[in-house]
Amino acid sequence: MASILVSLRPRVHVTLELADGQVALDESTVQRLRAVTDLGSLVAAARALGVPHRTAWKRIRQLEGVPRGAHAGDPQRRGC
């Protein structure tokens, strides 16, 4: 049993959505943005990730439609 637990690794996938359900940011978009930063161009990033350039471009363009100041969750402060 202990050897099974040692081979397990927790992972969390986070998706940020706007109030209307539109995805604002997800893991694949972060991966694409990192690849663009590392490789220097969207074309190179798309090629390295094995996705069509148009798909990568469309997802990044969707980020531009996210309203400035959009936040995750309830803006009211809770707790102490």
HUSUL-V266168 format. One record per pair of residues at least 24 apart in sequence whose ideal C-beta (glycine too) atoms are under 10 Angstrom apart, sorted by the first residue. I is the first residue (numbers start at 1). J is the second residue. Records with the same first field share a line. If there is no record, write none. Layout:
I=J + J
This chain:
14=72
15=72
16=66 + 70 + 71 + 72 + 73
17=70 + 72
18=65 + 66 + 67 + 70 + 71 + 72
19=70 + 71
22=62 + 65 + 66 + 70
23=59 + 62 + 63 + 66
24=62 + 63 + 65 + 66 + 67 + 70 + 71 + 72
25=62 + 63 + 66 + 70 + 72
26=59
28=55 + 56 + 59
29=56 + 59 + 60 + 62 + 63
31=56
32=56 + 57 + 59 + 60 + 63
33=59 + 60 + 63
36=60
